[in-house]
Amino acid sequence: MRDLTWRCHVCGDERPDERISVFSRKKEMPSGMVLKENVRYCNDRPACEVGAHDVHWVSAPEDPQEGTA
């Protein structure tokens, strides 16, 4: 498993396993279901670590009541 690599979700580079970490967050959907998002990032590049917080795989649907008068 020495050659295991992963692609950074922030910069897109393919990196060795020891240079990749995962930022996880939970998102509660309007239905009450809780999703867990995992974002891989280069752990030796500060810009990737910061940028991992801006990567979102799933967006919650907009509130149907929002914008109504």
mmJSON file of the N, C-alpha and C atoms, coordinates in Angstrom:
{"data_MODEL":{"atom_site":{
"group_PDB":["ATOM","ATOM","ATOM","ATOM","ATOM","ATOM","ATOM","ATOM","ATOM","ATOM","ATOM","ATOM","ATOM","ATOM","ATOM","ATOM","ATOM","ATOM","ATOM","ATOM","ATOM","ATOM","ATOM","ATOM","ATOM","ATOM","ATOM","ATOM","ATOM","ATOM","ATOM","ATOM","ATOM","ATOM","ATOM","ATOM","ATOM","ATOM","ATOM","ATOM","ATOM","ATOM","ATOM","ATOM","ATOM","ATOM","ATOM","ATOM","ATOM","ATOM","ATOM","ATOM","ATOM","ATOM","ATOM","ATOM","ATOM","ATOM","ATOM","ATOM","ATOM","ATOM","ATOM","ATOM","ATOM","ATOM","ATOM","ATOM","ATOM","ATOM","ATOM","ATOM","ATOM","ATOM","ATOM","ATOM","ATOM","ATOM","ATOM","ATOM","ATOM","ATOM","ATOM","ATOM","ATOM","ATOM","ATOM","ATOM","ATOM","ATOM","ATOM","ATOM","ATOM","ATOM","ATOM","ATOM","ATOM","ATOM","ATOM","ATOM","ATOM","ATOM","ATOM","ATOM","ATOM","ATOM","ATOM","ATOM","ATOM","ATOM","ATOM","ATOM","ATOM","ATOM","ATOM","ATOM","ATOM","ATOM","ATOM","ATOM","ATOM","ATOM","ATOM","ATOM","ATOM","ATOM","ATOM","ATOM","ATOM","ATOM","ATOM","ATOM","ATOM","ATOM","ATOM","ATOM","ATOM","ATOM","ATOM","ATOM","ATOM","ATOM","ATOM","ATOM","ATOM","ATOM","ATOM","ATOM","ATOM","ATOM","ATOM","ATOM","ATOM","ATOM","ATOM","ATOM","ATOM","ATOM","ATOM","ATOM","ATOM","ATOM","ATOM","ATOM","ATOM","ATOM","ATOM","ATOM","ATOM","ATOM","ATOM","ATOM","ATOM","ATOM","ATOM","ATOM","ATOM","ATOM","ATOM","ATOM","ATOM","ATOM","ATOM","ATOM","ATOM","ATOM","ATOM","ATOM","ATOM","ATOM","ATOM","ATOM","ATOM","ATOM","ATOM","ATOM","ATOM","ATOM","ATOM","ATOM","ATOM","ATOM","ATOM","ATOM","ATOM","ATOM","ATOM"],
"id":[1,2,3,4,5,6,7,8,9,10,11,12,13,14,15,16,17,18,19,20,21,22,23,24,25,26,27,28,29,30,31,32,33,34,35,36,37,38,39,40,41,42,43,44,45,46,47,48,49,50,51,52,53,54,55,56,57,58,59,60,61,62,63,64,65,66,67,68,69,70,71,72,73,74,75,76,77,78,79,80,81,82,83,84,85,86,87,88,89,90,91,92,93,94,95,96,97,98,99,100,101,102,103,104,105,106,107,108,109,110,111,112,113,114,115,116,117,118,119,120,121,122,123,124,125,126,127,128,129,130,131,132,133,134,135,136,137,138,139,140,141,142,143,144,145,146,147,148,149,150,151,152,153,154,155,156,157,158,159,160,161,162,163,164,165,166,167,168,169,170,171,172,173,174,175,176,177,178,179,180,181,182,183,184,185,186,187,188,189,190,191,192,193,194,195,196,197,198,199,200,201,202,203,204,205,206,207],
"type_symbol":["N","C","C","N","C","C","N","C","C","N","C","C","N","C","C","N","C","C","N","C","C","N","C","C","N","C","C","N","C","C","N","C","C","N","C","C","N","C","C","N","C","C","N","C","C","N","C","C","N","C","C","N","C","C","N","C","C","N","C","C","N","C","C","N","C","C","N","C","C","N","C","C","N","C","C","N","C","C","N","C","C","N","C","C","N","C","C","N","C","C","N","C","C","N","C","C","N","C","C","N","C","C","N","C","C","N","C","C","N","C","C","N","C","C","N","C","C","N","C","C","N","C","C","N","C","C","N","C","C","N","C","C","N","C","C","N","C","C","N","C","C","N","C","C","N","C","C","N","C","C","N","C","C","N","C","C","N","C","C","N","C","C","N","C","C","N","C","C","N","C","C","N","C","C","N","C","C","N","C","C","N","C","C","N","C","C","N","C","C","N","C","C","N","C","C","N","C","C","N","C","C","N","C","C","N","C","C"],
"label_atom_id":["N","CA","C","N","CA","C","N","CA","C","N","CA","C","N","CA","C","N","CA","C","N","CA","C","N","CA","C","N","CA","C","N","CA","C","N","CA","C","N","CA","C","N","CA","C","N","CA","C","N","CA","C","N","CA","C","N","CA","C","N","CA","C","N","CA","C","N","CA","C","N","CA","C","N","CA","C","N","CA","C","N","CA","C","N","CA","C","N","CA","C","N","CA","C","N","CA","C","N","CA","C","N","CA","C","N","CA","C","N","CA","C","N","CA","C","N","CA","C","N","CA","C","N","CA","C","N","CA","C","N","CA","C","N","CA","C","N","CA","C","N","CA","C","N","CA","C","N","CA","C","N","CA","C","N","CA","C","N","CA","C","N","CA","C","N","CA","C","N","CA","C","N","CA","C","N","CA","C","N","CA","C","N","CA","C","N","CA","C","N","CA","C","N","CA","C","N","CA","C","N","CA","C","N","CA","C","N","CA","C","N","CA","C","N","CA","C","N","CA","C","N","CA","C","N","CA","C","N","CA","C","N","CA","C","N","CA","C","N","CA","C"],
"label_alt_id":[null,null,null,null,null,null,null,null,null,null,null,null,null,null,null,null,null,null,null,null,null,null,null,null,null,null,null,null,null,null,null,null,null,null,null,null,null,null,null,null,null,null,null,null,null,null,null,null,null,null,null,null,null,null,null,null,null,null,null,null,null,null,null,null,null,null,null,null,null,null,null,null,null,null,null,null,null,null,null,null,null,null,null,null,null,null,null,null,null,null,null,null,null,null,null,null,null,null,null,null,null,null,null,null,null,null,null,null,null,null,null,null,null,null,null,null,null,null,null,null,null,null,null,null,null,null,null,null,null,null,null,null,null,null,null,null,null,null,null,null,null,null,null,null,null,null,null,null,null,null,null,null,null,null,null,null,null,null,null,null,null,null,null,null,null,null,null,null,null,null,null,null,null,null,null,null,null,null,null,null,null,null,null,null,null,null,null,null,null,null,null,null,null,null,null,null,null,null,null,null,null,null,null,null,null,null,null],
"label_comp_id":["MET","MET","MET","ARG","ARG","ARG","ASP","ASP","ASP","LEU","LEU","LEU","THR","THR","THR","TRP","TRP","TRP","ARG","ARG","ARG","CYS","CYS","CYS","HIS","HIS","HIS","VAL","VAL","VAL","CYS","CYS","CYS","GLY","GLY","GLY","ASP","ASP","ASP","GLU","GLU","GLU","ARG","ARG","ARG","PRO","PRO","PRO","ASP","ASP","ASP","GLU","GLU","GLU","ARG","ARG","ARG","ILE","ILE","ILE","SER","SER","SER","VAL","VAL","VAL","PHE","PHE","PHE","SER","SER","SER","ARG","ARG","ARG","LYS","LYS","LYS","LYS","LYS","LYS","GLU","GLU","GLU","MET","MET","MET","PRO","PRO","PRO","SER","SER","SER","GLY","GLY","GLY","MET","MET","MET","VAL","VAL","VAL","LEU","LEU","LEU","LYS","LYS","LYS","GLU","GLU","GLU","ASN","ASN","ASN","VAL","VAL","VAL","ARG","ARG","ARG","TYR","TYR","TYR","CYS","CYS","CYS","ASN","ASN","ASN","ASP","ASP","ASP","ARG","ARG","ARG","PRO","PRO","PRO","ALA","ALA","ALA","CYS","CYS","CYS","GLU","GLU","GLU","VAL","VAL","VAL","GLY","GLY","GLY","ALA","ALA","ALA","HIS","HIS","HIS","ASP","ASP","ASP","VAL","VAL","VAL","HIS","HIS","HIS","TRP","TRP","TRP","VAL","VAL","VAL","SER","SER","SER","ALA","ALA","ALA","PRO","PRO","PRO","GLU","GLU","GLU","ASP","ASP","ASP","PRO","PRO","PRO","GLN","GLN","GLN","GLU","GLU","GLU","GLY","GLY","GLY","THR","THR","THR","ALA","ALA","ALA"],
"label_asym_id":["A","A","A","A","A","A","A","A","A","A","A","A","A","A","A","A","A","A","A","A","A","A","A","A","A","A","A","A","A","A","A","A","A","A","A","A","A","A","A","A","A","A","A","A","A","A","A","A","A","A","A","A","A","A","A","A","A","A","A","A","A","A","A","A","A","A","A","A","A","A","A","A","A","A","A","A","A","A","A","A","A","A","A","A","A","A","A","A","A","A","A","A","A","A","A","A","A","A","A","A","A","A","A","A","A","A","A","A","A","A","A","A","A","A","A","A","A","A","A","A","A","A","A","A","A","A","A","A","A","A","A","A","A","A","A","A","A","A","A","A","A","A","A","A","A","A","A","A","A","A","A","A","A","A","A","A","A","A","A","A","A","A","A","A","A","A","A","A","A","A","A","A","A","A","A","A","A","A","A","A","A","A","A","A","A","A","A","A","A","A","A","A","A","A","A","A","A","A","A","A","A","A","A","A","A","A","A"],
"label_entity_id":["1","1","1","1","1","1","1","1","1","1","1","1","1","1","1","1","1","1","1","1","1","1","1","1","1","1","1","1","1","1","1","1","1","1","1","1","1","1","1","1","1","1","1","1","1","1","1","1","1","1","1","1","1","1","1","1","1","1","1","1","1","1","1","1","1","1","1","1","1","1","1","1","1","1","1","1","1","1","1","1","1","1","1","1","1","1","1","1","1","1","1","1","1","1","1","1","1","1","1","1","1","1","1","1","1","1","1","1","1","1","1","1","1","1","1","1","1","1","1","1","1","1","1","1","1","1","1","1","1","1","1","1","1","1","1","1","1","1","1","1","1","1","1","1","1","1","1","1","1","1","1","1","1","1","1","1","1","1","1","1","1","1","1","1","1","1","1","1","1","1","1","1","1","1","1","1","1","1","1","1","1","1","1","1","1","1","1","1","1","1","1","1","1","1","1","1","1","1","1","1","1","1","1","1","1","1","1"],
"label_seq_id":[1,1,1,2,2,2,3,3,3,4,4,4,5,5,5,6,6,6,7,7,7,8,8,8,9,9,9,10,10,10,11,11,11,12,12,12,13,13,13,14,14,14,15,15,15,16,16,16,17,17,17,18,18,18,19,19,19,20,20,20,21,21,21,22,22,22,23,23,23,24,24,24,25,25,25,26,26,26,27,27,27,28,28,28,29,29,29,30,30,30,31,31,31,32,32,32,33,33,33,34,34,34,35,35,35,36,36,36,37,37,37,38,38,38,39,39,39,40,40,40,41,41,41,42,42,42,43,43,43,44,44,44,45,45,45,46,46,46,47,47,47,48,48,48,49,49,49,50,50,50,51,51,51,52,52,52,53,53,53,54,54,54,55,55,55,56,56,56,57,57,57,58,58,58,59,59,59,60,60,60,61,61,61,62,62,62,63,63,63,64,64,64,65,65,65,66,66,66,67,67,67,68,68,68,69,69,69],
"pdbx_PDB_ins_code":[null,null,null,null,null,null,null,null,null,null,null,null,null,null,null,null,null,null,null,null,null,null,null,null,null,null,null,null,null,null,null,null,null,null,null,null,null,null,null,null,null,null,null,null,null,null,null,null,null,null,null,null,null,null,null,null,null,null,null,null,null,null,null,null,null,null,null,null,null,null,null,null,null,null,null,null,null,null,null,null,null,null,null,null,null,null,null,null,null,null,null,null,null,null,null,null,null,null,null,null,null,null,null,null,null,null,null,null,null,null,null,null,null,null,null,null,null,null,null,null,null,null,null,null,null,null,null,null,null,null,null,null,null,null,null,null,null,null,null,null,null,null,null,null,null,null,null,null,null,null,null,null,null,null,null,null,null,null,null,null,null,null,null,null,null,null,null,null,null,null,null,null,null,null,null,null,null,null,null,null,null,null,null,null,null,null,null,null,null,null,null,null,null,null,null,null,null,null,null,null,null,null,null,null,null,null,null],
"Cartn_x":[0.829,0.0,0.869,2.125,3.071,2.75,2.152,1.888,0.473,-0.246,-1.615,-1.614,-2.429,-2.54,-4.011,-4.215,-5.551,-5.505,-6.636,-6.723,-7.293,-6.62,-7.076,-8.331,-9.377,-10.614,-10.502,-9.432,-9.268,-8.41,-7.191,-6.293,-6.317,-6.825,-6.925,-5.683,-4.608,-3.385,-3.54,-2.897,-2.841,-1.639,-1.875,-0.846,-0.743,0.42,0.562,-0.329,-0.716,-1.637,-1.233,0.05,0.478,0.367,0.128,-0.018,-1.477,-2.413,-3.839,-4.534,-5.351,-6.221,-7.654,-8.587,-10.008,-10.688,-11.371,-12.224,-13.649,-14.305,-15.67,-16.62,-17.82,-18.869,-20.193,-21.093,-22.444,-23.38,-24.319,-25.328,-26.695,-27.529,-28.899,-29.781,-30.488,-31.383,-32.757,-33.586,-34.926,-35.762,-35.506,-36.26,-35.863,-34.795,-34.303,-33.151,-32.916,-31.805,-30.495,-29.497,-28.19,-27.202,-26.538,-25.534,-24.151,-23.19,-21.809,-21.023,-20.389,-19.548,-18.087,-17.308,-15.868,-15.146,-14.2,-13.427,-11.947,-11.296,-9.858,-9.071,-7.983,-7.142,-5.681,-4.778,-3.342,-3.021,-2.496,-2.246,-0.935,-0.171,1.072,0.951,-0.258,-0.51,-1.612,-1.246,-2.234,-3.432,-3.21,-4.32,-5.341,-4.876,-5.811,-6.591,-5.915,-6.605,-7.711,-7.41,-8.406,-9.498,-9.099,-10.038,-10.998,-10.629,-11.499,-12.844,-12.855,-14.095,-15.061,-14.555,-15.397,-15.916,-15.469,-15.933,-17.193,-18.272,-19.544,-20.043,-20.336,-20.838,-22.349,-23.008,-24.468,-24.917,-25.869,-26.431,-27.865,-28.243,-29.587,-30.564,-31.71,-32.699,-33.14,-33.476,-33.893,-35.21,-35.39,-36.611,-37.759,-38.787,-39.889,-40.621,-40.514,-41.172,-40.358,-39.072,-38.187,-38.591,-38.62,-38.931,-40.41,-41.292,-42.726,-43.198,-44.169,-44.678,-45.923],
"Cartn_y":[-1.191,0.0,1.25,1.086,2.19,3.206,2.743,3.62,4.195,4.095,4.596,6.119,6.627,8.076,8.485,9.761,10.349,11.676,12.091,13.395,14.402,15.523,16.599,17.213,17.362,17.957,19.48,20.059,21.515,21.917,21.4,21.803,20.837,19.627,18.657,17.819,18.081,17.299,15.903,14.933,13.577,13.522,13.083,13.118,11.775,11.472,10.231,10.255,9.085,8.935,9.763,9.802,10.523,12.036,12.548,13.986,14.408,13.481,13.792,13.593,14.559,14.451,14.663,14.453,14.578,15.522,16.517,17.417,16.877,16.649,16.111,17.109,17.166,18.002,17.267,17.553,16.992,18.09,17.719,18.66,18.076,18.86,18.42,18.93,18.011,18.354,18.699,19.424,19.786,18.572,17.426,16.213,15.648,16.187,15.674,14.695,14.262,13.358,14.123,13.453,14.067,13.41,14.226,13.748,14.093,13.262,13.547,13.769,14.927,15.243,15.094,14.457,14.317,14.994,15.838,16.572,16.263,15.702,15.419,16.693,16.901,18.071,17.735,18.489,18.321,18.855,17.981,18.417,19.181,19.318,20.092,21.404,21.744,22.984,23.763,24.817,25.576,26.044,26.414,26.88,25.767,24.528,23.409,23.133,23.221,22.994,24.036,25.291,26.357,26.17,25.857,25.697,24.535,23.537,22.377,22.788,23.872,24.352,24.941,25.272,25.868,24.853,23.594,22.559,21.934,21.95,21.375,20.436,19.207,18.219,18.272,18.584,18.588,19.927,20.538,21.766,21.462,22.037,21.831,22.547,21.939,22.633,23.922,24.891,26.171,26.021,26.832,26.838,27.35,26.535,26.959,28.201,28.499,29.663,30.934,30.768,31.915,32.726,34.016,34.884,35.081,34.521,34.738,35.843,36.563,37.678,37.269],
"Cartn_z":[0.0,0.0,0.0,-0.237,-0.245,-1.352,-2.443,-3.58,-3.591,-2.486,-2.412,-2.545,-3.466,-3.655,-3.649,-3.408,-3.385,-4.11,-4.657,-5.306,-4.292,-4.163,-3.283,-3.891,-3.1,-3.586,-3.722,-3.225,-3.283,-4.485,-4.568,-5.659,-6.836,-6.622,-7.703,-7.928,-7.18,-7.344,-6.754,-7.371,-6.819,-5.887,-4.648,-3.61,-2.92,-2.324,-1.562,-0.317,0.138,1.266,2.489,2.813,4.021,3.888,2.695,2.481,2.323,2.552,2.428,3.771,4.144,5.321,4.865,5.79,5.448,6.426,5.871,6.641,6.531,7.659,7.666,8.298,7.742,8.335,8.201,9.107,9.03,8.571,7.698,7.22,7.503,8.165,8.421,7.294,6.671,5.581,6.155,5.402,5.894,6.287,5.678,6.005,7.36,7.951,9.217,9.048,7.815,7.547,7.729,8.291,8.481,7.521,6.725,5.788,6.322,5.98,6.339,5.052,4.935,3.785,4.188,3.327,3.535,2.388,2.725,1.73,1.961,0.939,1.037,0.721,1.479,1.24,1.537,0.924,1.16,2.558,3.429,4.804,4.956,3.874,3.927,3.142,2.734,2.003,2.737,3.448,4.217,3.384,2.121,1.288,1.061,0.957,0.77,2.054,3.186,4.458,4.655,4.384,4.506,3.453,2.222,1.127,1.292,2.083,2.297,2.903,3.644,4.266,3.239,2.059,1.019,0.004,0.106,-0.817,-0.242,-1.006,-0.582,-1.665,-1.306,-2.265,-2.37,-1.273,-1.239,-0.689,-1.366,-0.815,-0.391,0.726,1.219,0.304,0.012,-0.822,-0.143,-0.96,-0.415,0.333,1.332,2.125,1.245,1.04,0.169,0.683,1.974,2.544,2.324,2.039,1.882,0.652,0.795,-0.343,-0.597,0.239,0.038,0.983,0.574,1.394,2.138],
"occupancy":[1.0,1.0,1.0,1.0,1.0,1.0,1.0,1.0,1.0,1.0,1.0,1.0,1.0,1.0,1.0,1.0,1.0,1.0,1.0,1.0,1.0,1.0,1.0,1.0,1.0,1.0,1.0,1.0,1.0,1.0,1.0,1.0,1.0,1.0,1.0,1.0,1.0,1.0,1.0,1.0,1.0,1.0,1.0,1.0,1.0,1.0,1.0,1.0,1.0,1.0,1.0,1.0,1.0,1.0,1.0,1.0,1.0,1.0,1.0,1.0,1.0,1.0,1.0,1.0,1.0,1.0,1.0,1.0,1.0,1.0,1.0,1.0,1.0,1.0,1.0,1.0,1.0,1.0,1.0,1.0,1.0,1.0,1.0,1.0,1.0,1.0,1.0,1.0,1.0,1.0,1.0,1.0,1.0,1.0,1.0,1.0,1.0,1.0,1.0,1.0,1.0,1.0,1.0,1.0,1.0,1.0,1.0,1.0,1.0,1.0,1.0,1.0,1.0,1.0,1.0,1.0,1.0,1.0,1.0,1.0,1.0,1.0,1.0,1.0,1.0,1.0,1.0,1.0,1.0,1.0,1.0,1.0,1.0,1.0,1.0,1.0,1.0,1.0,1.0,1.0,1.0,1.0,1.0,1.0,1.0,1.0,1.0,1.0,1.0,1.0,1.0,1.0,1.0,1.0,1.0,1.0,1.0,1.0,1.0,1.0,1.0,1.0,1.0,1.0,1.0,1.0,1.0,1.0,1.0,1.0,1.0,1.0,1.0,1.0,1.0,1.0,1.0,1.0,1.0,1.0,1.0,1.0,1.0,1.0,1.0,1.0,1.0,1.0,1.0,1.0,1.0,1.0,1.0,1.0,1.0,1.0,1.0,1.0,1.0,1.0,1.0,1.0,1.0,1.0,1.0,1.0,1.0],
"B_iso_or_equiv":[0.0,0.0,0.0,0.0,0.0,0.0,0.0,0.0,0.0,0.0,0.0,0.0,0.0,0.0,0.0,0.0,0.0,0.0,0.0,0.0,0.0,0.0,0.0,0.0,0.0,0.0,0.0,0.0,0.0,0.0,0.0,0.0,0.0,0.0,0.0,0.0,0.0,0.0,0.0,0.0,0.0,0.0,0.0,0.0,0.0,0.0,0.0,0.0,0.0,0.0,0.0,0.0,0.0,0.0,0.0,0.0,0.0,0.0,0.0,0.0,0.0,0.0,0.0,0.0,0.0,0.0,0.0,0.0,0.0,0.0,0.0,0.0,0.0,0.0,0.0,0.0,0.0,0.0,0.0,0.0,0.0,0.0,0.0,0.0,0.0,0.0,0.0,0.0,0.0,0.0,0.0,0.0,0.0,0.0,0.0,0.0,0.0,0.0,0.0,0.0,0.0,0.0,0.0,0.0,0.0,0.0,0.0,0.0,0.0,0.0,0.0,0.0,0.0,0.0,0.0,0.0,0.0,0.0,0.0,0.0,0.0,0.0,0.0,0.0,0.0,0.0,0.0,0.0,0.0,0.0,0.0,0.0,0.0,0.0,0.0,0.0,0.0,0.0,0.0,0.0,0.0,0.0,0.0,0.0,0.0,0.0,0.0,0.0,0.0,0.0,0.0,0.0,0.0,0.0,0.0,0.0,0.0,0.0,0.0,0.0,0.0,0.0,0.0,0.0,0.0,0.0,0.0,0.0,0.0,0.0,0.0,0.0,0.0,0.0,0.0,0.0,0.0,0.0,0.0,0.0,0.0,0.0,0.0,0.0,0.0,0.0,0.0,0.0,0.0,0.0,0.0,0.0,0.0,0.0,0.0,0.0,0.0,0.0,0.0,0.0,0.0,0.0,0.0,0.0,0.0,0.0,0.0],
"pdbx_formal_charge":[null,null,null,null,null,null,null,null,null,null,null,null,null,null,null,null,null,null,null,null,null,null,null,null,null,null,null,null,null,null,null,null,null,null,null,null,null,null,null,null,null,null,null,null,null,null,null,null,null,null,null,null,null,null,null,null,null,null,null,null,null,null,null,null,null,null,null,null,null,null,null,null,null,null,null,null,null,null,null,null,null,null,null,null,null,null,null,null,null,null,null,null,null,null,null,null,null,null,null,null,null,null,null,null,null,null,null,null,null,null,null,null,null,null,null,null,null,null,null,null,null,null,null,null,null,null,null,null,null,null,null,null,null,null,null,null,null,null,null,null,null,null,null,null,null,null,null,null,null,null,null,null,null,null,null,null,null,null,null,null,null,null,null,null,null,null,null,null,null,null,null,null,null,null,null,null,null,null,null,null,null,null,null,null,null,null,null,null,null,null,null,null,null,null,null,null,null,null,null,null,null,null,null,null,null,null,null],
"auth_seq_id":[1,1,1,2,2,2,3,3,3,4,4,4,5,5,5,6,6,6,7,7,7,8,8,8,9,9,9,10,10,10,11,11,11,12,12,12,13,13,13,14,14,14,15,15,15,16,16,16,17,17,17,18,18,18,19,19,19,20,20,20,21,21,21,22,22,22,23,23,23,24,24,24,25,25,25,26,26,26,27,27,27,28,28,28,29,29,29,30,30,30,31,31,31,32,32,32,33,33,33,34,34,34,35,35,35,36,36,36,37,37,37,38,38,38,39,39,39,40,40,40,41,41,41,42,42,42,43,43,43,44,44,44,45,45,45,46,46,46,47,47,47,48,48,48,49,49,49,50,50,50,51,51,51,52,52,52,53,53,53,54,54,54,55,55,55,56,56,56,57,57,57,58,58,58,59,59,59,60,60,60,61,61,61,62,62,62,63,63,63,64,64,64,65,65,65,66,66,66,67,67,67,68,68,68,69,69,69],
"auth_comp_id":["MET","MET","MET","ARG","ARG","ARG","ASP","ASP","ASP","LEU","LEU","LEU","THR","THR","THR","TRP","TRP","TRP","ARG","ARG","ARG","CYS","CYS","CYS","HIS","HIS","HIS","VAL","VAL","VAL","CYS","CYS","CYS","GLY","GLY","GLY","ASP","ASP","ASP","GLU","GLU","GLU","ARG","ARG","ARG","PRO","PRO","PRO","ASP","ASP","ASP","GLU","GLU","GLU","ARG","ARG","ARG","ILE","ILE","ILE","SER","SER","SER","VAL","VAL","VAL","PHE","PHE","PHE","SER","SER","SER","ARG","ARG","ARG","LYS","LYS","LYS","LYS","LYS","LYS","GLU","GLU","GLU","MET","MET","MET","PRO","PRO","PRO","SER","SER","SER","GLY","GLY","GLY","MET","MET","MET","VAL","VAL","VAL","LEU","LEU","LEU","LYS","LYS","LYS","GLU","GLU","GLU","ASN","ASN","ASN","VAL","VAL","VAL","ARG","ARG","ARG","TYR","TYR","TYR","CYS","CYS","CYS","ASN","ASN","ASN","ASP","ASP","ASP","ARG","ARG","ARG","PRO","PRO","PRO","ALA","ALA","ALA","CYS","CYS","CYS","GLU","GLU","GLU","VAL","VAL","VAL","GLY","GLY","GLY","ALA","ALA","ALA","HIS","HIS","HIS","ASP","ASP","ASP","VAL","VAL","VAL","HIS","HIS","HIS","TRP","TRP","TRP","VAL","VAL","VAL","SER","SER","SER","ALA","ALA","ALA","PRO","PRO","PRO","GLU","GLU","GLU","ASP","ASP","ASP","PRO","PRO","PRO","GLN","GLN","GLN","GLU","GLU","GLU","GLY","GLY","GLY","THR","THR","THR","ALA","ALA","ALA"],
"auth_asym_id":["A","A","A","A","A","A","A","A","A","A","A","A","A","A","A","A","A","A","A","A","A","A","A","A","A","A","A","A","A","A","A","A","A","A","A","A","A","A","A","A","A","A","A","A","A","A","A","A","A","A","A","A","A","A","A","A","A","A","A","A","A","A","A","A","A","A","A","A","A","A","A","A","A","A","A","A","A","A","A","A","A","A","A","A","A","A","A","A","A","A","A","A","A","A","A","A","A","A","A","A","A","A","A","A","A","A","A","A","A","A","A","A","A","A","A","A","A","A","A","A","A","A","A","A","A","A","A","A","A","A","A","A","A","A","A","A","A","A","A","A","A","A","A","A","A","A","A","A","A","A","A","A","A","A","A","A","A","A","A","A","A","A","A","A","A","A","A","A","A","A","A","A","A","A","A","A","A","A","A","A","A","A","A","A","A","A","A","A","A","A","A","A","A","A","A","A","A","A","A","A","A","A","A","A","A","A","A"],
"auth_atom_id":["N","CA","C","N","CA","C","N","CA","C","N","CA","C","N","CA","C","N","CA","C","N","CA","C","N","CA","C","N","CA","C","N","CA","C","N","CA","C","N","CA","C","N","CA","C","N","CA","C","N","CA","C","N","CA","C","N","CA","C","N","CA","C","N","CA","C","N","CA","C","N","CA","C","N","CA","C","N","CA","C","N","CA","C","N","CA","C","N","CA","C","N","CA","C","N","CA","C","N","CA","C","N","CA","C","N","CA","C","N","CA","C","N","CA","C","N","CA","C","N","CA","C","N","CA","C","N","CA","C","N","CA","C","N","CA","C","N","CA","C","N","CA","C","N","CA","C","N","CA","C","N","CA","C","N","CA","C","N","CA","C","N","CA","C","N","CA","C","N","CA","C","N","CA","C","N","CA","C","N","CA","C","N","CA","C","N","CA","C","N","CA","C","N","CA","C","N","CA","C","N","CA","C","N","CA","C","N","CA","C","N","CA","C","N","CA","C","N","CA","C","N","CA","C","N","CA","C","N","CA","C","N","CA","C","N","CA","C","N","CA","C"],
"pdbx_PDB_model_num":[1,1,1,1,1,1,1,1,1,1,1,1,1,1,1,1,1,1,1,1,1,1,1,1,1,1,1,1,1,1,1,1,1,1,1,1,1,1,1,1,1,1,1,1,1,1,1,1,1,1,1,1,1,1,1,1,1,1,1,1,1,1,1,1,1,1,1,1,1,1,1,1,1,1,1,1,1,1,1,1,1,1,1,1,1,1,1,1,1,1,1,1,1,1,1,1,1,1,1,1,1,1,1,1,1,1,1,1,1,1,1,1,1,1,1,1,1,1,1,1,1,1,1,1,1,1,1,1,1,1,1,1,1,1,1,1,1,1,1,1,1,1,1,1,1,1,1,1,1,1,1,1,1,1,1,1,1,1,1,1,1,1,1,1,1,1,1,1,1,1,1,1,1,1,1,1,1,1,1,1,1,1,1,1,1,1,1,1,1,1,1,1,1,1,1,1,1,1,1,1,1,1,1,1,1,1,1]
}}}
